[in-house]
Amino acid sequence: MSKANDFPKGYHDGEQPWRPEYEPDENQVQRGSAALFPFVDKWKLPLNPEQLDLMAYAVIKHVMAVHPVGTTDFEAIIADVNEMIDEDMAGHRRMMAAQANRQT
């Protein structure tokens, strides 16, 4: 188990001793999706690749966000992920509507 001050370089900037926001890069999301894929496959979860990537992104984003000890706000995490899902679903609906409009 690591000590509180054993964070990778960049976690502390002297002014703010935590990093509340984190943006996973494409490689991290791909690796996360690869790690989640066996669960999706074995449990026969009806997810497309984009949904799997979104799950990986959300997990990595919130695992890597560093907060002061004892201050993890699970309600805020859930709200943020729900917002991601809602945005993804809205984008999908817009895409389907645009496709339907082209076919008419």
Chimera marker file (.cmm) of the C-alpha trace (Angstrom):
<marker_set name="trace">
<marker id="1" x="0.000" y="0.000" z="0.000" r="1" g="1" b="0" radius="0.5"/>
<marker id="2" x="1.426" y="3.360" z="-0.953" r="1" g="1" b="0" radius="0.5"/>
<marker id="3" x="1.662" y="6.345" z="1.307" r="1" g="1" b="0" radius="0.5"/>
<marker id="4" x="-0.447" y="9.448" z="0.656" r="1" g="1" b="0" radius="0.5"/>
<marker id="5" x="2.577" y="11.345" z="-0.663" r="1" g="1" b="0" radius="0.5"/>
<marker id="6" x="3.651" y="8.592" z="-3.085" r="1" g="1" b="0" radius="0.5"/>
<marker id="7" x="1.488" y="9.850" z="-5.977" r="1" g="1" b="0" radius="0.5"/>
<marker id="8" x="2.941" y="9.896" z="-9.488" r="1" g="1" b="0" radius="0.5"/>
<marker id="9" x="4.546" y="13.142" z="-10.619" r="1" g="1" b="0" radius="0.5"/>
<marker id="10" x="1.926" y="15.782" z="-11.431" r="1" g="1" b="0" radius="0.5"/>
<marker id="11" x="-0.569" y="14.854" z="-8.720" r="1" g="1" b="0" radius="0.5"/>
<marker id="12" x="0.576" y="17.690" z="-6.502" r="1" g="1" b="0" radius="0.5"/>
<marker id="13" x="1.332" y="21.195" z="-7.683" r="1" g="1" b="0" radius="0.5"/>
<marker id="14" x="2.052" y="22.803" z="-4.329" r="1" g="1" b="0" radius="0.5"/>
<marker id="15" x="-1.065" y="24.948" z="-4.381" r="1" g="1" b="0" radius="0.5"/>
<marker id="16" x="-3.717" y="22.272" z="-4.669" r="1" g="1" b="0" radius="0.5"/>
<marker id="17" x="-2.764" y="18.955" z="-3.038" r="1" g="1" b="0" radius="0.5"/>
<marker id="18" x="-5.213" y="16.965" z="-5.131" r="1" g="1" b="0" radius="0.5"/>
<marker id="19" x="-6.401" y="16.655" z="-8.705" r="1" g="1" b="0" radius="0.5"/>
<marker id="20" x="-10.212" y="16.606" z="-8.805" r="1" g="1" b="0" radius="0.5"/>
<marker id="21" x="-10.390" y="16.273" z="-12.591" r="1" g="1" b="0" radius="0.5"/>
<marker id="22" x="-8.596" y="13.792" z="-14.799" r="1" g="1" b="0" radius="0.5"/>
<marker id="23" x="-8.927" y="13.189" z="-18.529" r="1" g="1" b="0" radius="0.5"/>
<marker id="24" x="-7.946" y="9.679" z="-19.626" r="1" g="1" b="0" radius="0.5"/>
<marker id="25" x="-6.041" y="9.542" z="-22.882" r="1" g="1" b="0" radius="0.5"/>
<marker id="26" x="-7.005" y="7.290" z="-25.793" r="1" g="1" b="0" radius="0.5"/>
<marker id="27" x="-4.456" y="4.615" z="-24.876" r="1" g="1" b="0" radius="0.5"/>
<marker id="28" x="-5.810" y="4.392" z="-21.316" r="1" g="1" b="0" radius="0.5"/>
<marker id="29" x="-9.383" y="4.082" z="-22.600" r="1" g="1" b="0" radius="0.5"/>
<marker id="30" x="-8.370" y="1.341" z="-25.050" r="1" g="1" b="0" radius="0.5"/>
<marker id="31" x="-6.542" y="-0.568" z="-22.321" r="1" g="1" b="0" radius="0.5"/>
<marker id="32" x="-9.509" y="-0.107" z="-19.972" r="1" g="1" b="0" radius="0.5"/>
<marker id="33" x="-11.914" y="-1.355" z="-22.624" r="1" g="1" b="0" radius="0.5"/>
<marker id="34" x="-9.686" y="-4.383" z="-23.223" r="1" g="1" b="0" radius="0.5"/>
<marker id="35" x="-9.767" y="-5.153" z="-19.495" r="1" g="1" b="0" radius="0.5"/>
<marker id="36" x="-13.572" y="-4.795" z="-19.366" r="1" g="1" b="0" radius="0.5"/>
<marker id="37" x="-14.231" y="-6.793" z="-22.540" r="1" g="1" b="0" radius="0.5"/>
<marker id="38" x="-14.036" y="-10.260" z="-20.921" r="1" g="1" b="0" radius="0.5"/>
<marker id="39" x="-16.775" y="-9.231" z="-18.470" r="1" g="1" b="0" radius="0.5"/>
<marker id="40" x="-18.960" y="-7.951" z="-21.298" r="1" g="1" b="0" radius="0.5"/>
<marker id="41" x="-18.318" y="-11.082" z="-23.333" r="1" g="1" b="0" radius="0.5"/>
<marker id="42" x="-18.788" y="-13.693" z="-20.590" r="1" g="1" b="0" radius="0.5"/>
<marker id="43" x="-21.796" y="-11.958" z="-19.052" r="1" g="1" b="0" radius="0.5"/>
<marker id="44" x="-23.287" y="-11.359" z="-22.512" r="1" g="1" b="0" radius="0.5"/>
<marker id="45" x="-23.795" y="-7.652" z="-21.808" r="1" g="1" b="0" radius="0.5"/>
<marker id="46" x="-25.437" y="-5.938" z="-24.803" r="1" g="1" b="0" radius="0.5"/>
<marker id="47" x="-22.860" y="-3.165" z="-25.248" r="1" g="1" b="0" radius="0.5"/>
<marker id="48" x="-21.376" y="-1.752" z="-28.406" r="1" g="1" b="0" radius="0.5"/>
<marker id="49" x="-17.682" y="-0.737" z="-28.570" r="1" g="1" b="0" radius="0.5"/>
<marker id="50" x="-18.484" y="2.940" z="-27.966" r="1" g="1" b="0" radius="0.5"/>
<marker id="51" x="-20.442" y="2.103" z="-24.813" r="1" g="1" b="0" radius="0.5"/>
<marker id="52" x="-17.575" y="-0.075" z="-23.583" r="1" g="1" b="0" radius="0.5"/>
<marker id="53" x="-15.156" y="2.805" z="-24.216" r="1" g="1" b="0" radius="0.5"/>
<marker id="54" x="-17.433" y="5.184" z="-22.304" r="1" g="1" b="0" radius="0.5"/>
<marker id="55" x="-17.498" y="2.786" z="-19.348" r="1" g="1" b="0" radius="0.5"/>
<marker id="56" x="-13.707" y="2.523" z="-19.386" r="1" g="1" b="0" radius="0.5"/>
<marker id="57" x="-13.377" y="6.314" z="-19.666" r="1" g="1" b="0" radius="0.5"/>
<marker id="58" x="-15.688" y="6.898" z="-16.691" r="1" g="1" b="0" radius="0.5"/>
<marker id="59" x="-13.910" y="4.353" z="-14.494" r="1" g="1" b="0" radius="0.5"/>
<marker id="60" x="-10.438" y="5.674" z="-15.319" r="1" g="1" b="0" radius="0.5"/>
<marker id="61" x="-11.507" y="9.310" z="-14.936" r="1" g="1" b="0" radius="0.5"/>
<marker id="62" x="-12.880" y="8.751" z="-11.461" r="1" g="1" b="0" radius="0.5"/>
<marker id="63" x="-10.228" y="6.318" z="-10.259" r="1" g="1" b="0" radius="0.5"/>
<marker id="64" x="-7.462" y="8.705" z="-11.264" r="1" g="1" b="0" radius="0.5"/>
<marker id="65" x="-9.090" y="11.823" z="-9.816" r="1" g="1" b="0" radius="0.5"/>
<marker id="66" x="-7.278" y="12.368" z="-6.546" r="1" g="1" b="0" radius="0.5"/>
<marker id="67" x="-9.160" y="13.938" z="-3.657" r="1" g="1" b="0" radius="0.5"/>
<marker id="68" x="-8.114" y="14.649" z="-0.098" r="1" g="1" b="0" radius="0.5"/>
<marker id="69" x="-8.461" y="11.560" z="2.089" r="1" g="1" b="0" radius="0.5"/>
<marker id="70" x="-12.030" y="11.000" z="3.204" r="1" g="1" b="0" radius="0.5"/>
<marker id="71" x="-13.644" y="13.409" z="0.746" r="1" g="1" b="0" radius="0.5"/>
<marker id="72" x="-14.727" y="11.135" z="-2.102" r="1" g="1" b="0" radius="0.5"/>
<marker id="73" x="-18.197" y="12.270" z="-3.116" r="1" g="1" b="0" radius="0.5"/>
<marker id="74" x="-19.899" y="9.172" z="-4.506" r="1" g="1" b="0" radius="0.5"/>
<marker id="75" x="-23.056" y="11.111" z="-5.359" r="1" g="1" b="0" radius="0.5"/>
<marker id="76" x="-20.990" y="13.514" z="-7.481" r="1" g="1" b="0" radius="0.5"/>
<marker id="77" x="-19.312" y="10.593" z="-9.261" r="1" g="1" b="0" radius="0.5"/>
<marker id="78" x="-22.681" y="8.996" z="-10.006" r="1" g="1" b="0" radius="0.5"/>
<marker id="79" x="-24.096" y="12.318" z="-11.208" r="1" g="1" b="0" radius="0.5"/>
<marker id="80" x="-21.090" y="12.899" z="-13.487" r="1" g="1" b="0" radius="0.5"/>
<marker id="81" x="-21.342" y="9.419" z="-15.004" r="1" g="1" b="0" radius="0.5"/>
<marker id="82" x="-25.110" y="9.796" z="-15.489" r="1" g="1" b="0" radius="0.5"/>
<marker id="83" x="-24.402" y="13.043" z="-17.332" r="1" g="1" b="0" radius="0.5"/>
<marker id="84" x="-21.868" y="11.254" z="-19.567" r="1" g="1" b="0" radius="0.5"/>
<marker id="85" x="-24.433" y="8.564" z="-20.352" r="1" g="1" b="0" radius="0.5"/>
<marker id="86" x="-27.160" y="11.126" z="-21.060" r="1" g="1" b="0" radius="0.5"/>
<marker id="87" x="-24.853" y="13.057" z="-23.410" r="1" g="1" b="0" radius="0.5"/>
<marker id="88" x="-23.889" y="9.837" z="-25.206" r="1" g="1" b="0" radius="0.5"/>
<marker id="89" x="-27.537" y="8.808" z="-25.600" r="1" g="1" b="0" radius="0.5"/>
<marker id="90" x="-28.510" y="12.278" z="-26.853" r="1" g="1" b="0" radius="0.5"/>
<marker id="91" x="-25.707" y="12.141" z="-29.428" r="1" g="1" b="0" radius="0.5"/>
<marker id="92" x="-26.891" y="8.723" z="-30.565" r="1" g="1" b="0" radius="0.5"/>
<marker id="93" x="-30.478" y="10.003" z="-30.916" r="1" g="1" b="0" radius="0.5"/>
<marker id="94" x="-29.254" y="12.990" z="-32.971" r="1" g="1" b="0" radius="0.5"/>
<marker id="95" x="-27.245" y="10.692" z="-35.218" r="1" g="1" b="0" radius="0.5"/>
<marker id="96" x="-30.210" y="8.355" z="-35.749" r="1" g="1" b="0" radius="0.5"/>
<marker id="97" x="-32.535" y="11.310" z="-36.496" r="1" g="1" b="0" radius="0.5"/>
<marker id="98" x="-30.066" y="12.755" z="-39.018" r="1" g="1" b="0" radius="0.5"/>
<marker id="99" x="-29.756" y="9.366" z="-40.679" r="1" g="1" b="0" radius="0.5"/>
<marker id="100" x="-33.548" y="8.997" z="-40.825" r="1" g="1" b="0" radius="0.5"/>
<marker id="101" x="-33.872" y="12.492" z="-42.331" r="1" g="1" b="0" radius="0.5"/>
<marker id="102" x="-31.394" y="11.593" z="-45.097" r="1" g="1" b="0" radius="0.5"/>
<marker id="103" x="-33.389" y="8.503" z="-46.003" r="1" g="1" b="0" radius="0.5"/>
<marker id="104" x="-36.638" y="10.422" z="-46.505" r="1" g="1" b="0" radius="0.5"/>
<link id1="1" id2="2" r="1" g="1" b="0" radius="0.2"/>
<link id1="2" id2="3" r="1" g="1" b="0" radius="0.2"/>
<link id1="3" id2="4" r="1" g="1" b="0" radius="0.2"/>
<link id1="4" id2="5" r="1" g="1" b="0" radius="0.2"/>
<link id1="5" id2="6" r="1" g="1" b="0" radius="0.2"/>
<link id1="6" id2="7" r="1" g="1" b="0" radius="0.2"/>
<link id1="7" id2="8" r="1" g="1" b="0" radius="0.2"/>
<link id1="8" id2="9" r="1" g="1" b="0" radius="0.2"/>
<link id1="9" id2="10" r="1" g="1" b="0" radius="0.2"/>
<link id1="10" id2="11" r="1" g="1" b="0" radius="0.2"/>
<link id1="11" id2="12" r="1" g="1" b="0" radius="0.2"/>
<link id1="12" id2="13" r="1" g="1" b="0" radius="0.2"/>
<link id1="13" id2="14" r="1" g="1" b="0" radius="0.2"/>
<link id1="14" id2="15" r="1" g="1" b="0" radius="0.2"/>
<link id1="15" id2="16" r="1" g="1" b="0" radius="0.2"/>
<link id1="16" id2="17" r="1" g="1" b="0" radius="0.2"/>
<link id1="17" id2="18" r="1" g="1" b="0" radius="0.2"/>
<link id1="18" id2="19" r="1" g="1" b="0" radius="0.2"/>
<link id1="19" id2="20" r="1" g="1" b="0" radius="0.2"/>
<link id1="20" id2="21" r="1" g="1" b="0" radius="0.2"/>
<link id1="21" id2="22" r="1" g="1" b="0" radius="0.2"/>
<link id1="22" id2="23" r="1" g="1" b="0" radius="0.2"/>
<link id1="23" id2="24" r="1" g="1" b="0" radius="0.2"/>
<link id1="24" id2="25" r="1" g="1" b="0" radius="0.2"/>
<link id1="25" id2="26" r="1" g="1" b="0" radius="0.2"/>
<link id1="26" id2="27" r="1" g="1" b="0" radius="0.2"/>
<link id1="27" id2="28" r="1" g="1" b="0" radius="0.2"/>
<link id1="28" id2="29" r="1" g="1" b="0" radius="0.2"/>
<link id1="29" id2="30" r="1" g="1" b="0" radius="0.2"/>
<link id1="30" id2="31" r="1" g="1" b="0" radius="0.2"/>
<link id1="31" id2="32" r="1" g="1" b="0" radius="0.2"/>
<link id1="32" id2="33" r="1" g="1" b="0" radius="0.2"/>
<link id1="33" id2="34" r="1" g="1" b="0" radius="0.2"/>
<link id1="34" id2="35" r="1" g="1" b="0" radius="0.2"/>
<link id1="35" id2="36" r="1" g="1" b="0" radius="0.2"/>
<link id1="36" id2="37" r="1" g="1" b="0" radius="0.2"/>
<link id1="37" id2="38" r="1" g="1" b="0" radius="0.2"/>
<link id1="38" id2="39" r="1" g="1" b="0" radius="0.2"/>
<link id1="39" id2="40" r="1" g="1" b="0" radius="0.2"/>
<link id1="40" id2="41" r="1" g="1" b="0" radius="0.2"/>
<link id1="41" id2="42" r="1" g="1" b="0" radius="0.2"/>
<link id1="42" id2="43" r="1" g="1" b="0" radius="0.2"/>
<link id1="43" id2="44" r="1" g="1" b="0" radius="0.2"/>
<link id1="44" id2="45" r="1" g="1" b="0" radius="0.2"/>
<link id1="45" id2="46" r="1" g="1" b="0" radius="0.2"/>
<link id1="46" id2="47" r="1" g="1" b="0" radius="0.2"/>
<link id1="47" id2="48" r="1" g="1" b="0" radius="0.2"/>
<link id1="48" id2="49" r="1" g="1" b="0" radius="0.2"/>
<link id1="49" id2="50" r="1" g="1" b="0" radius="0.2"/>
<link id1="50" id2="51" r="1" g="1" b="0" radius="0.2"/>
<link id1="51" id2="52" r="1" g="1" b="0" radius="0.2"/>
<link id1="52" id2="53" r="1" g="1" b="0" radius="0.2"/>
<link id1="53" id2="54" r="1" g="1" b="0" radius="0.2"/>
<link id1="54" id2="55" r="1" g="1" b="0" radius="0.2"/>
<link id1="55" id2="56" r="1" g="1" b="0" radius="0.2"/>
<link id1="56" id2="57" r="1" g="1" b="0" radius="0.2"/>
<link id1="57" id2="58" r="1" g="1" b="0" radius="0.2"/>
<link id1="58" id2="59" r="1" g="1" b="0" radius="0.2"/>
<link id1="59" id2="60" r="1" g="1" b="0" radius="0.2"/>
<link id1="60" id2="61" r="1" g="1" b="0" radius="0.2"/>
<link id1="61" id2="62" r="1" g="1" b="0" radius="0.2"/>
<link id1="62" id2="63" r="1" g="1" b="0" radius="0.2"/>
<link id1="63" id2="64" r="1" g="1" b="0" radius="0.2"/>
<link id1="64" id2="65" r="1" g="1" b="0" radius="0.2"/>
<link id1="65" id2="66" r="1" g="1" b="0" radius="0.2"/>
<link id1="66" id2="67" r="1" g="1" b="0" radius="0.2"/>
<link id1="67" id2="68" r="1" g="1" b="0" radius="0.2"/>
<link id1="68" id2="69" r="1" g="1" b="0" radius="0.2"/>
<link id1="69" id2="70" r="1" g="1" b="0" radius="0.2"/>
<link id1="70" id2="71" r="1" g="1" b="0" radius="0.2"/>
<link id1="71" id2="72" r="1" g="1" b="0" radius="0.2"/>
<link id1="72" id2="73" r="1" g="1" b="0" radius="0.2"/>
<link id1="73" id2="74" r="1" g="1" b="0" radius="0.2"/>
<link id1="74" id2="75" r="1" g="1" b="0" radius="0.2"/>
<link id1="75" id2="76" r="1" g="1" b="0" radius="0.2"/>
<link id1="76" id2="77" r="1" g="1" b="0" radius="0.2"/>
<link id1="77" id2="78" r="1" g="1" b="0" radius="0.2"/>
<link id1="78" id2="79" r="1" g="1" b="0" radius="0.2"/>
<link id1="79" id2="80" r="1" g="1" b="0" radius="0.2"/>
<link id1="80" id2="81" r="1" g="1" b="0" radius="0.2"/>
<link id1="81" id2="82" r="1" g="1" b="0" radius="0.2"/>
<link id1="82" id2="83" r="1" g="1" b="0" radius="0.2"/>
<link id1="83" id2="84" r="1" g="1" b="0" radius="0.2"/>
<link id1="84" id2="85" r="1" g="1" b="0" radius="0.2"/>
<link id1="85" id2="86" r="1" g="1" b="0" radius="0.2"/>
<link id1="86" id2="87" r="1" g="1" b="0" radius="0.2"/>
<link id1="87" id2="88" r="1" g="1" b="0" radius="0.2"/>
<link id1="88" id2="89" r="1" g="1" b="0" radius="0.2"/>
<link id1="89" id2="90" r="1" g="1" b="0" radius="0.2"/>
<link id1="90" id2="91" r="1" g="1" b="0" radius="0.2"/>
<link id1="91" id2="92" r="1" g="1" b="0" radius="0.2"/>
<link id1="92" id2="93" r="1" g="1" b="0" radius="0.2"/>
<link id1="93" id2="94" r="1" g="1" b="0" radius="0.2"/>
<link id1="94" id2="95" r="1" g="1" b="0" radius="0.2"/>
<link id1="95" id2="96" r="1" g="1" b="0" radius="0.2"/>
<link id1="96" id2="97" r="1" g="1" b="0" radius="0.2"/>
<link id1="97" id2="98" r="1" g="1" b="0" radius="0.2"/>
<link id1="98" id2="99" r="1" g="1" b="0" radius="0.2"/>
<link id1="99" id2="100" r="1" g="1" b="0" radius="0.2"/>
<link id1="100" id2="101" r="1" g="1" b="0" radius="0.2"/>
<link id1="101" id2="102" r="1" g="1" b="0" radius="0.2"/>
<link id1="102" id2="103" r="1" g="1" b="0" radius="0.2"/>
<link id1="103" id2="104" r="1" g="1" b="0" radius="0.2"/>
</marker_set>
